[in-house]
């Protein structure tokens, strides 16, 4: 971790929350916390990790990248 005020230590989290807010939160009204919690789970597990392609992962989904990681033999 870097010192307070250095932006690069949580850049990944900030990028995710920017995307999360622009794709889900800003377009919905949640009547209760449980509805918001369910919508968040569905967004992260159903869309963000399973179907949304990420440029940082060579336009693969996180699920595809993880599957590739665990099924590809490691060279010695």
C-alpha positions as CSV (number, residue, x, y, z in Angstrom):
1,X,0.0,0.0,0.0
2,X,1.1,3.5,-0.7
3,X,0.7,6.6,1.4
4,X,-2.6,8.4,1.7
5,X,-3.3,10.5,-1.3
6,X,-1.6,8.2,-3.8
7,X,-4.2,7.1,-6.3
8,X,-2.6,4.0,-7.7
9,X,-3.1,1.8,-4.7
10,X,-6.9,1.5,-5.2
11,X,-7.2,2.3,-8.9
12,X,-8.7,-1.1,-9.7
13,X,-11.4,-0.7,-7.1
14,X,-12.2,2.8,-8.2
15,X,-12.5,1.7,-11.8
16,X,-14.9,-1.1,-10.8
17,X,-17.1,1.2,-8.7
18,X,-17.2,3.8,-11.5
19,X,-18.4,1.1,-13.9
20,X,-20.8,-0.3,-11.3
21,X,-22.4,3.1,-10.7
22,X,-22.7,4.1,-14.4
23,X,-24.1,0.7,-15.5
24,X,-26.4,-0.1,-12.6
25,X,-26.8,2.3,-9.7
26,X,-27.5,5.5,-11.7
27,X,-30.2,3.8,-13.7
28,X,-32.2,2.2,-10.9
29,X,-34.3,3.0,-7.8
30,X,-34.0,0.5,-5.0
31,X,-36.9,0.5,-2.6
32,X,-35.1,-1.5,0.1
33,X,-31.5,-2.5,0.9
34,X,-32.3,-6.2,0.2
35,X,-33.4,-5.3,-3.4
36,X,-30.2,-3.3,-3.8
37,X,-28.1,-6.1,-2.4
38,X,-29.8,-8.6,-4.8
39,X,-29.3,-6.3,-7.8
40,X,-25.7,-5.9,-6.9
41,X,-25.2,-9.7,-6.6
42,X,-26.9,-10.2,-10.0
43,X,-24.8,-7.5,-11.6
44,X,-21.5,-8.8,-10.3
45,X,-22.0,-12.5,-10.7
46,X,-24.4,-12.5,-13.6
47,X,-23.1,-9.7,-15.8
48,X,-19.7,-8.3,-14.7
49,X,-17.9,-11.6,-14.2
50,X,-19.8,-13.9,-16.7
51,X,-20.6,-11.8,-19.8
52,X,-19.0,-8.4,-19.7
53,X,-15.7,-8.3,-21.6
54,X,-12.8,-6.5,-20.1
55,X,-10.1,-4.8,-22.2
56,X,-7.5,-5.5,-19.6
57,X,-8.2,-9.2,-20.0
58,X,-7.7,-9.1,-23.8
59,X,-11.5,-8.8,-24.2
60,X,-12.4,-11.9,-22.3
61,X,-14.7,-12.1,-19.4
62,X,-13.2,-12.7,-15.9
63,X,-14.8,-16.2,-15.9
64,X,-13.1,-17.1,-19.2
65,X,-9.8,-15.8,-17.9
66,X,-10.1,-17.7,-14.7
67,X,-11.0,-20.9,-16.5
68,X,-8.0,-20.5,-18.8
69,X,-5.8,-19.9,-15.8
70,X,-6.9,-23.1,-14.1
71,X,-6.9,-25.3,-17.2
72,X,-3.7,-24.3,-18.8
73,X,-0.6,-26.4,-17.8
74,X,2.2,-24.4,-16.3
75,X,5.5,-24.7,-18.1
76,X,8.5,-25.7,-15.9
